[in-house]
Amino acid sequence: MKRLSVHFATMILLVAAASAQDDTAALKFLVIRDYNGKPVRNASVVMHPVNKNGKQARGGFELKADADGKASFEGVPYGKLRVQVLAPGFQTFGQDYDINQPAMEITIKMKRPQGQYSIYENQQNEKKDEKKQPPKEPNAKPQR
C-alpha cells in the first residue's frame, strides 16, 4: 500500500511539474537588407516587454547581430514584445510581436533612409530677387 501511495505521489509531482513549466521562448532574429537580402552586421536588436495597455514596460534586453545578421535570446516570457532594430545607414525598425511559442524565428528587413519632407522644399529653388512676369493674355494685340 505504501508503495502505491509513493508511486501515486510521484505521478502527481510529475504532472504538476509538467503543467508548471516556464512559459518562455527562444527567439532567433535575422536582420537583412530589404533591397537585396544581405545580412546587416552589428545591428542592435532591442527587446522591451509590452504591458496589457500596450505601453512599453520597464526593463528589456539588447542584442548585437553577428556578421551573418543573426542574434538569439532564450528565456523570453510569453506575451507582447516590442522589438526595435537600429543600424547605421538604415531606418529604425520597430514592431510588436506576440510571443506565444517555445521557439520563434523573426526576420527583420531593414530599409534605406528616405528623404525628409519639407514644406519649404519648392520655395528653396526659387530665387527671392526674381520678379515673376505676369502671364500673357491670349489674343492680346501687340502694342506699337
N, CA and C of each residue as an Amber inpcrd file, in Angstrom:
protein
   432
   0.8270000  -1.1780000   0.0000000   0.0000000   0.0000000   0.0000000
   0.8780000   1.2520000   0.0000000   1.9700000   1.2170000   0.8060000
   2.8710000   2.3440000   0.8330000   3.4920000   2.5660000  -0.5430000
   3.7970000   1.4780000  -1.1780000   4.4120000   1.5630000  -2.4930000
   3.4780000   2.2440000  -3.4890000   2.2110000   1.9180000  -3.4240000
   1.2180000   2.5010000  -4.3110000   1.0500000   3.9880000  -4.0300000
   1.0430000   4.3780000  -2.7780000   0.8860000   5.8010000  -2.4440000
   2.1240000   6.6070000  -2.8480000   3.3190000   6.0270000  -2.7330000
   4.5450000   6.7040000  -3.1710000   4.5240000   6.8740000  -4.6840000
   4.1100000   5.8410000  -5.3840000   4.0180000   5.9090000  -6.8380000
   2.9870000   6.9680000  -7.2550000   1.8640000   6.9950000  -6.5830000
   0.8060000   7.9640000  -6.8750000   1.3010000   9.3920000  -6.5990000
   2.0100000   9.5790000  -5.5080000   2.5470000  10.9040000  -5.1750000
   3.5850000  11.3530000  -6.2060000   4.3920000  10.4300000  -6.6650000
   5.3860000  10.7490000  -7.6930000   4.7040000  11.1740000  -8.9850000
   3.6430000  10.4730000  -9.3710000   2.8980000  10.8330000 -10.5790000
   2.3000000  12.2340000 -10.4560000   1.7660000  12.5470000  -9.3030000
   1.1780000  13.8780000  -9.0980000   2.2460000  14.9510000  -9.2310000
   3.4190000  14.7120000  -8.6560000   4.5100000  15.6790000  -8.7630000
   4.9730000  15.8650000 -10.2080000   5.0650000  14.7780000 -10.9560000
   5.4690000  14.8790000 -12.3610000   4.4470000  15.6570000 -13.1860000
   3.1800000  15.3850000 -12.9700000   2.1300000  16.1160000 -13.6970000
   2.1520000  17.5850000 -13.3050000   2.3260000  17.8790000 -12.0430000
   2.3800000  19.2690000 -11.5810000   3.5960000  19.9930000 -12.1730000
   4.7210000  19.3060000 -12.2300000   5.9260000  19.9140000 -12.7900000
   5.7620000  20.1860000 -14.2830000   5.1230000  19.2720000 -14.9840000
   4.9160000  19.4570000 -16.4220000   3.9640000  20.6100000 -16.7040000
   2.9350000  20.7490000 -15.9040000   1.9700000  21.8320000 -16.1440000
   2.4940000  23.1740000 -15.6560000   3.4790000  23.1780000 -14.7780000
   4.0130000  24.4280000 -14.2460000   5.2740000  24.8760000 -14.9770000
   5.5090000  24.3190000 -16.1700000   6.7260000  24.6890000 -16.8880000
   6.7050000  26.1790000 -17.2080000   7.8910000  26.7320000 -17.3410000
   8.0120000  28.1460000 -17.6650000   7.4540000  28.4050000 -19.0490000
   6.6780000  29.4760000 -19.1690000   6.1880000  29.8830000 -20.4750000
   7.1540000  30.9080000 -21.0350000   8.2900000  30.3990000 -21.4850000
   9.2970000  31.2600000 -22.0870000   9.6430000  30.7340000 -23.4690000
  10.1980000  31.6100000 -24.2670000  10.5170000  31.2560000 -25.6460000
  11.9790000  31.5110000 -25.9490000  12.4580000  30.8100000 -26.9460000
  13.7890000  31.0580000 -27.5070000  13.5670000  31.7880000 -28.8280000
  14.0960000  33.0030000 -28.9240000  13.9050000  33.8160000 -30.1280000
  15.1830000  33.8360000 -30.9510000  15.0110000  33.7340000 -32.2580000
  16.1180000  33.8720000 -33.2000000  15.7640000  35.0080000 -34.1480000
  16.6890000  35.9440000 -34.2910000  16.4880000  37.0840000 -35.1760000
  17.4220000  36.9860000 -36.3690000  16.9170000  37.3880000 -37.5200000
  17.7270000  37.5170000 -38.7180000  17.4850000  38.9280000 -39.2550000
  18.5360000  39.7360000 -39.2960000  18.4310000  41.1220000 -39.7480000
  19.0780000  41.2130000 -41.1320000  18.2470000  41.5720000 -42.1310000
  18.7410000  41.6340000 -43.5070000  18.3510000  42.9600000 -44.1530000
  19.0190000  43.2710000 -45.2670000  18.6930000  44.4650000 -46.0490000
  17.4230000  44.1730000 -46.8590000  16.5090000  45.1340000 -46.8680000
  15.2520000  44.9750000 -47.5820000  15.4690000  44.8610000 -49.0890000
  16.4190000  45.5890000 -49.6320000  16.5800000  45.6900000 -51.0750000
  17.4030000  44.5860000 -51.7100000  18.2090000  43.8320000 -50.9370000
  18.9800000  42.7590000 -51.5620000  19.0880000  41.4800000 -50.7130000
  18.5420000  41.4850000 -49.5050000  18.5310000  40.2860000 -48.6720000
  19.8440000  39.9500000 -47.9840000  20.8420000  40.8130000 -48.1020000
  22.1290000  40.5510000 -47.4490000  22.0340000  40.8940000 -45.9610000
  22.8200000  40.2050000 -45.1310000  22.7430000  40.4460000 -43.6860000
  23.2570000  41.8260000 -43.2870000  22.7050000  42.3280000 -42.1870000
  23.1610000  43.5870000 -41.5930000  23.9500000  43.2110000 -40.3470000
  25.2450000  43.4100000 -40.3880000  26.0800000  43.0360000 -39.2480000
  26.0440000  44.1250000 -38.1790000  26.2150000  43.7200000 -36.9510000
  26.2800000  44.6020000 -35.7790000  25.0240000  45.4360000 -35.5560000
  23.8940000  45.0050000 -36.0770000  22.6410000  45.7080000 -35.8070000
  22.2720000  45.5000000 -34.3360000  21.7420000  46.5330000 -33.7030000
  21.2890000  46.4260000 -32.3150000  19.8260000  45.9900000 -32.3120000
  19.5530000  44.8730000 -31.6620000  18.1910000  44.3640000 -31.5230000
  17.7830000  44.6120000 -30.0750000  16.8090000  45.4900000 -29.8790000
  16.3700000  45.8750000 -28.5410000  14.9760000  45.3080000 -28.3100000
  14.7960000  44.6000000 -27.1880000  13.5130000  43.9820000 -26.8620000
  12.9780000  44.5750000 -25.5610000  11.7000000  44.9750000 -25.5930000
  11.0350000  45.5030000 -24.4010000   9.7010000  44.7950000 -24.2150000
   9.3830000  44.3500000 -23.0210000   8.0450000  43.8030000 -22.7940000
   7.0020000  44.9120000 -22.9220000   5.7980000  44.5310000 -23.3530000
   4.6990000  45.4770000 -23.5130000   3.5840000  45.0370000 -22.5710000
   3.0600000  45.9820000 -21.7670000   2.0200000  45.6110000 -20.8020000
   0.6510000  45.4740000 -21.4750000  -0.3620000  45.1470000 -20.6970000
  -1.7070000  44.8980000 -21.2260000  -2.3140000  46.1290000 -21.8850000
  -1.8640000  47.3130000 -21.4860000  -2.3830000  48.5570000 -22.0600000
  -1.6570000  48.9550000 -23.3440000  -0.7050000  48.1450000 -23.7710000
   0.0390000  48.4350000 -24.9880000   1.2020000  49.3840000 -24.7770000
   1.5310000  49.6500000 -23.5210000   2.6450000  50.5440000 -23.2190000
   3.8970000  49.7260000 -22.9120000   5.0070000  50.2810000 -23.3090000
   6.2890000  49.6220000 -23.0900000   6.5920000  49.5810000 -21.5980000
   6.8540000  48.3780000 -21.0880000   7.1710000  48.2160000 -19.6730000
   8.6560000  48.4800000 -19.4490000   9.0170000  48.6500000 -18.1950000
  10.4400000  48.8660000 -17.8600000  11.2220000  47.5900000 -18.0690000
  12.4930000  47.7850000 -18.2710000  13.3540000  46.6320000 -18.4740000
  13.4620000  46.3030000 -19.9570000  14.2860000  45.3660000 -20.2590000
  14.4620000  44.9520000 -21.6380000  15.8560000  44.3970000 -21.8450000
  16.1150000  43.9920000 -23.0670000  17.3900000  43.3860000 -23.4210000
  17.8750000  43.9720000 -24.7380000  19.1870000  44.0420000 -24.9070000
  19.7690000  44.4710000 -26.1610000  20.7390000  43.4110000 -26.6480000
  20.6050000  43.0640000 -27.9120000  21.4780000  42.0740000 -28.5440000
  22.1970000  42.7300000 -29.7140000  23.3020000  42.1550000 -30.1230000
  24.0220000  42.6000000 -31.3230000  23.9960000  41.4720000 -32.3350000
  23.6460000  41.8190000 -33.5650000  23.6600000  40.8220000 -34.6350000
  25.1080000  40.5110000 -35.0090000  25.3540000  39.2560000 -35.3530000
  26.7050000  38.8540000 -35.7570000  26.9440000  39.2110000 -37.2260000
  28.0260000  38.7350000 -37.7880000  28.3820000  39.0520000 -39.1790000
  27.3560000  38.5160000 -40.1760000  26.5980000  37.4970000 -39.7730000
  25.5620000  36.9290000 -40.6380000  24.1980000  37.5590000 -40.3890000
  24.1420000  38.5990000 -39.5470000  22.8780000  39.2670000 -39.2430000
  22.0080000  38.5040000 -38.2620000  22.5960000  37.5610000 -37.5380000
  21.8260000  36.7200000 -36.6190000  22.0760000  37.0960000 -35.1620000
  21.0010000  37.0000000 -34.3720000  21.0750000  37.1940000 -32.9210000
  20.0240000  36.2760000 -32.3040000  20.2630000  35.8240000 -31.0870000
  19.2910000  34.9460000 -30.4330000  19.2710000  35.2070000 -28.9340000
  18.1390000  34.8310000 -28.3280000  17.9760000  35.0030000 -26.8880000
  16.9820000  33.9690000 -26.3870000  17.3160000  33.3050000 -25.2930000
  16.4240000  32.3120000 -24.6890000  15.8540000  32.8580000 -23.3910000
  14.6650000  32.4030000 -23.0470000  14.0520000  32.7920000 -21.7870000
  13.1710000  34.0250000 -21.8880000  12.6640000  34.3210000 -23.0800000
  11.7730000  35.4690000 -23.2520000  10.3780000  35.0530000 -22.7960000
   9.7870000  35.7680000 -21.8430000   8.4590000  35.3840000 -21.3610000
   7.3880000  35.5670000 -22.4440000   6.3850000  34.7090000 -22.3960000
   5.2630000  34.8230000 -23.3260000   4.5650000  36.1620000 -23.1150000
   3.9800000  36.6660000 -24.1790000   3.2540000  37.9290000 -24.1250000
   3.7300000  38.8530000 -25.2280000   3.3060000  40.0960000 -25.1470000
   3.6880000  41.0900000 -26.1480000   5.1240000  41.5350000 -25.9260000
   5.8460000  41.6920000 -27.0460000   7.2380000  42.1100000 -27.0030000
   7.4610000  43.1480000 -28.0920000   8.0120000  44.2810000 -27.7190000
   8.3490000  45.3280000 -28.6920000   9.7960000  45.1360000 -29.1070000
  10.0010000  45.0070000 -30.4100000  11.3360000  44.8040000 -30.9600000
  11.7020000  46.0320000 -31.7870000  12.8520000  46.6150000 -31.4680000
  13.3890000  47.7340000 -32.2340000  14.7680000  47.3190000 -32.7230000
  15.0650000  47.6740000 -33.9730000  16.3730000  47.3540000 -34.5290000
  16.9800000  48.6380000 -35.0660000  18.2250000  48.8940000 -34.6550000
  18.9490000  50.0870000 -35.0840000  20.2580000  49.6600000 -35.7380000
  20.5560000  50.3040000 -36.8610000  21.8230000  50.0420000 -37.5530000
  22.1850000  51.2940000 -38.3350000  23.4520000  51.6880000 -38.3170000
  23.8640000  52.8760000 -39.0720000  23.5590000  52.7060000 -40.5650000
  22.9970000  53.7480000 -41.1540000  22.6900000  53.7260000 -42.5770000
  21.3360000  53.1360000 -42.9110000  20.5200000  52.8140000 -41.8860000
  19.2020000  52.2240000 -42.1150000  18.1540000  52.9300000 -41.2610000
  16.8990000  52.8650000 -41.7200000  15.8000000  53.3820000 -40.9180000
  15.6610000  52.5100000 -39.6660000  15.2520000  53.1140000 -38.5660000
  14.9890000  52.3530000 -37.3510000  13.7470000  51.5020000 -37.5730000
  13.8410000  50.2430000 -37.1930000  12.7200000  49.3080000 -37.3220000
  12.0670000  49.1590000 -35.9610000  10.7490000  49.0700000 -35.9360000
  10.0350000  48.8210000 -34.6940000   8.7270000  48.0970000 -34.9550000
   8.4730000  47.0490000 -34.1750000   7.2260000  46.3000000 -34.3110000
   6.9750000  45.5120000 -33.0350000   5.6950000  45.3120000 -32.7040000
   5.3150000  44.4900000 -31.5610000   5.0200000  43.0750000 -32.0470000
   5.4560000  42.0930000 -31.2640000   5.2320000  40.6850000 -31.5860000
   4.5400000  40.0120000 -30.4100000   3.6890000  39.0250000 -30.7080000
   3.0450000  38.2270000 -29.6770000   3.8540000  36.9440000 -29.5140000
   4.5660000  36.8460000 -28.4260000   5.4080000  35.6740000 -28.1620000
   4.5190000  34.6180000 -27.5180000   4.2540000  33.5270000 -28.2630000
   3.3140000  32.5170000 -27.7790000   3.7370000  31.0920000 -28.1300000
   5.0010000  30.9110000 -28.5120000   5.5130000  29.5900000 -28.8660000
   6.8740000  29.3970000 -28.2020000   7.2730000  28.1640000 -27.9680000
   8.5730000  27.9330000 -27.3220000   9.7610000  28.3810000 -28.1690000
   9.6150000  28.3900000 -29.4960000  10.7020000  28.8310000 -30.3710000
  10.1090000  29.6600000 -31.5040000  10.7040000  30.8230000 -31.7340000
  10.2250000  31.6940000 -32.8080000  11.4200000  32.2510000 -33.5680000
  11.2600000  32.3630000 -34.8790000  12.2680000  32.9800000 -35.7320000
  11.6600000  34.2310000 -36.3320000  12.3440000  35.3530000 -36.1830000
  11.8410000  36.6480000 -36.6550000  12.8490000  37.2260000 -37.6410000
  12.3830000  37.4900000 -38.8590000  13.2210000  38.1160000 -39.8790000
  12.8540000  39.5860000 -39.9700000  13.8560000  40.4260000 -39.8950000
  13.6590000  41.8730000 -39.9270000  14.3560000  42.4180000 -41.1570000
  13.5780000  43.1210000 -41.9860000  14.1090000  43.6990000 -43.2230000
  14.3230000  45.1900000 -43.0120000  15.5810000  45.5850000 -43.0430000
  15.9440000  46.9850000 -42.8170000  15.8900000  47.7570000 -44.1390000
  15.3460000  48.9620000 -44.0650000  15.2060000  49.8060000 -45.2510000
  16.2150000  50.9430000 -45.2260000  16.5230000  51.4440000 -46.4090000
  17.4000000  52.6060000 -46.5180000  16.6600000  53.8410000 -45.9980000
  17.3970000  54.8320000 -45.5350000  16.7220000  56.0540000 -45.0980000
  16.0770000  56.7550000 -46.2850000  14.9840000  57.4410000 -46.0080000
  14.2950000  58.1880000 -47.0520000  14.4960000  59.6640000 -46.8100000
  14.2960000  60.4420000 -47.8590000  14.4330000  61.8850000 -47.7340000
  13.3940000  62.4610000 -46.7910000  13.7740000  63.5260000 -46.1440000
  12.8540000  64.1660000 -45.2220000  11.9060000  65.0650000 -45.9890000
  10.7070000  65.1850000 -45.5020000   9.7030000  66.0420000 -46.1130000
   9.8700000  67.4520000 -45.5720000   9.7880000  68.4300000 -46.4600000
   9.8950000  69.8200000 -46.0360000   8.8560000  70.6470000 -46.7670000
   8.1780000  71.5170000 -46.0350000   7.2110000  72.4000000 -46.6890000
   7.9230000  73.4940000 -47.4610000   9.2160000  73.6600000 -47.2370000
   9.9910000  74.7090000 -47.8910000  10.7280000  74.2180000 -49.1330000
  10.6060000  72.9460000 -49.4330000  11.4040000  72.3580000 -50.4980000
  11.2310000  73.0750000 -51.8370000  10.0150000  73.3530000 -52.2720000
   9.7790000  74.0110000 -53.5590000  10.2230000  75.4620000 -53.5320000
  10.1060000  76.1220000 -52.4140000  10.4490000  77.5370000 -52.3220000
  11.9480000  77.7590000 -52.2950000  12.7220000  76.7920000 -51.9220000
  14.1670000  76.9660000 -51.8890000  14.7460000  77.0810000 -53.2910000
  14.0670000  76.5110000 -54.2740000  14.5610000  76.5370000 -55.6360000
  14.3230000  77.8810000 -56.3190000  13.3690000  78.6350000 -55.8490000
  13.0790000  79.9330000 -56.4390000  14.0410000  80.9730000 -55.8830000
  14.4270000  81.9030000 -56.7350000  15.2980000  82.9860000 -56.2860000
  14.4190000  84.1070000 -55.7620000  14.7980000  84.6470000 -54.6380000
  13.9780000  85.6680000 -53.9970000  13.9420000  86.9690000 -54.7890000
  15.0410000  87.3200000 -55.4800000  15.1080000  88.5970000 -56.1740000
  14.4420000  88.5760000 -57.5400000  14.0980000  87.3990000 -58.0380000
  13.4610000  87.3310000 -59.3480000  12.0290000  87.8010000 -59.2380000
  11.6390000  88.6170000 -60.1950000  10.2430000  89.0450000 -60.2420000
   9.5620000  88.2070000 -61.2980000   8.3980000  87.7580000 -60.9880000
   7.6620000  86.9430000 -61.9330000   6.9780000  87.8510000 -62.9390000
   7.0190000  87.4670000 -64.2010000   6.3470000  88.1970000 -65.2680000
   4.8750000  87.8200000 -65.2470000   3.9810000  88.8110000 -65.4410000
   2.5600000  88.4710000 -65.4860000   2.2820000  87.6240000 -66.7160000
   1.3290000  86.7130000 -66.6290000   1.0310000  85.8650000 -67.7810000
   0.4580000  86.6960000 -68.9260000   0.7810000  86.2890000 -70.1390000
   0.2780000  86.9900000 -71.3230000  -1.1520000  86.5530000 -71.5690000
  -1.9500000  87.5150000 -71.9990000  -3.3390000  87.1920000 -72.3200000
  -3.3950000  86.5990000 -73.7210000  -4.2000000  85.5820000 -73.9030000
  -4.3440000  85.0810000 -75.2660000  -5.1140000  86.1110000 -76.1060000
  -4.8560000  86.1880000 -77.3520000  -5.4880000  87.1130000 -78.2880000
  -5.1180000  88.5690000 -78.0000000  -4.0740000  88.7900000 -77.2640000
  -3.6600000  90.1720000 -76.9910000  -2.9540000  90.7320000 -78.2150000
  -3.2380000  91.9960000 -78.5490000  -2.6230000  92.6530000 -79.7140000
  -1.3300000  93.2950000 -79.2630000  -0.2890000  93.1620000 -80.0860000
   0.9580000  93.8110000 -79.7180000   0.8020000  95.3280000 -79.7230000
   1.4140000  95.9870000 -78.7950000   1.3450000  97.4560000 -78.7250000
   2.4380000  98.0690000 -79.5340000   2.1330000  99.2870000 -80.2310000
   3.1410000  99.9470000 -81.0400000   3.5520000 101.2110000 -80.4250000
